[in-house]
Structures are given as C-alpha cells and as structure tokens.
Amino acid sequence: MSALTLAQARALIDQATAWATQQFGRPVCVAVCDATGLLLAFARMDGAPLRSVAIAQGKAYSAARMGATTQAVLERLHRERIEIGYFCDPQLTALPGGSPLKGPDGTLRGAIGVSGLAAAEDQQVTDHVAAQFAAQSAA
C-alpha cells in the first residue's frame, strides 16, 4: 500500500474547496487523513462555520476507520438498528460527508471529510473528490 502524501492531501483539499464553491457557492472545511485516520491536512475556507472544523475531521477519520462513506455507515446503522457507540470508538461519526480514498487495487489510501453544507451536499463533495482520486490513481 502506498501512503497518501501531504502534496496529494493538499491537492485533494483544493479540489474539494473548488468543487464546493462551484456547486454550492458556500465555504466548507475539508480534512484529509491517512489510511489509519490520522490527519494529514486541513483547511477552513473563509467564512466556514467553526463547528465544521471538528465535524470535517471526524468525517474523514470515520471514513478511514470504517473503510466506507459516512453515508454508508449511517445507512448500516439504520438498517441494522444499532448505534455508532457499539463500535467502541467515540471519534466515529455517521454524519454524511466522509469518503474513503482508494487506490486502483481497492486498497485504502486515506479519507476525506467535508463540513459546512447540508450533510447530503457534504457527501456529494467527498464522493466527487474520491471518484477523481480513484480515476487519477488508476491512470
């Protein structure tokens, strides 16, 4: 597994902030972490809500630790009628807006989390960036 670099993390943040601005016209916070969930890079756009700082980081962490989007985690919790606390990790969140970043062979390379928009919009941003990352990694 090749590690996600700081340069890649910064480029992912740039992609996420540009796409969020283009699609939604509002500022966001973006966190990128490595495959273990440790923060690699973070940015808070001018005017992004302060509460979104911790939320974006939690979404990235959760997507990395669970190996799935936070939207998928939320759906699993509802489907199985369980609470996130059952995973014994108080840092996990199922709030949509986190996506894993996977290499061409499907290995987890890291994750991205976005906060500042509606949760479904946050998820759209991270899904878009994750898809771009997968396509670039495959090329």
Residue pairs with C-beta under 8 A, 6 or more apart in sequence:
1 35
1 103
1 107
1 108
1 109
2 103
2 109
3 34
3 35
3 109
4 32
4 34
4 35
4 40
4 101
4 109
4 110
6 40
6 41
9 32
9 40
9 41
9 110
10 41
12 30
12 32
12 41
12 101
12 112
12 129
12 133
13 30
13 32
13 41
13 42
13 43
15 129
15 132
16 28
16 30
16 112
16 114
16 125
16 126
16 129
17 28
17 30
17 43
17 45
19 125
19 128
19 129
20 26
20 27
20 28
20 45
20 114
20 116
20 117
20 121
20 125
21 27
21 45
23 121
23 124
23 125
24 117
24 121
24 125
26 116
26 117
27 44
27 45
27 46
27 47
27 48
27 116
28 45
28 48
28 52
28 56
28 114
28 115
28 116
28 117
28 122
28 125
29 42
29 43
29 44
29 45
29 48
29 49
29 52
29 53
29 55
29 56
29 114
29 115
29 116
30 42
30 43
30 56
30 112
30 113
30 114
31 39
31 41
31 42
31 56
31 57
31 59
31 60
31 61
31 112
31 113
31 114
32 39
32 40
32 41
32 42
32 60
32 101
32 110
32 111
32 112
32 113
33 39
33 40
33 57
33 60
33 61
33 64
33 110
33 111
33 112
33 113
34 40
34 64
34 109
34 110
35 64
35 107
35 108
35 109
35 110
35 111
36 64
36 65
37 60
37 61
37 62
37 64
37 65
37 91
37 111
39 57
39 60
39 61
40 110
42 53
42 56
42 57
44 52
44 53
45 116
48 115
48 116
49 115
49 116
51 115
52 115
52 116
53 115
55 93
55 95
55 97
55 113
55 115
56 97
56 113
56 114
56 115
56 116
57 113
58 91
58 92
58 93
58 95
58 98
58 113
59 70
59 93
59 95
59 96
59 97
59 98
59 113
59 114
59 115
59 122
59 126
60 98
60 110
60 111
60 112
60 113
61 91
61 92
61 98
61 111
61 113
62 70
62 73
62 91
62 92
62 93
62 94
62 98
62 111
62 113
63 69
63 70
63 98
63 99
63 100
63 111
63 112
63 113
63 126
64 100
64 108
64 110
64 111
65 89
65 91
65 92
66 72
66 73
66 92
66 100
67 100
67 108
68 76
68 100
69 96
69 98
69 99
69 100
69 123
69 126
69 127
69 130
70 93
70 94
70 95
70 96
70 97
70 98
70 99
70 113
70 123
71 96
71 97
71 123
73 84
73 92
73 94
74 94
74 95
74 96
76 82
77 83
77 84
77 94
84 92
84 93
84 94
95 115
95 119
96 119
96 120
96 122
96 123
97 113
97 114
97 115
97 117
97 119
97 122
97 123
97 125
97 126
98 111
98 112
98 113
98 114
98 123
98 126
99 111
99 112
99 123
99 126
99 127
99 129
99 130
100 108
100 110
100 111
100 130
101 108
101 109
101 110
101 111
101 112
101 130
101 133
101 134
102 108
102 109
102 130
102 133
102 134
102 137
103 109
103 134
103 137
104 134
104 137
104 138
109 133
109 137
112 126
112 129
112 130
113 122
113 126
114 122
114 125
114 126
115 122
116 122
117 125
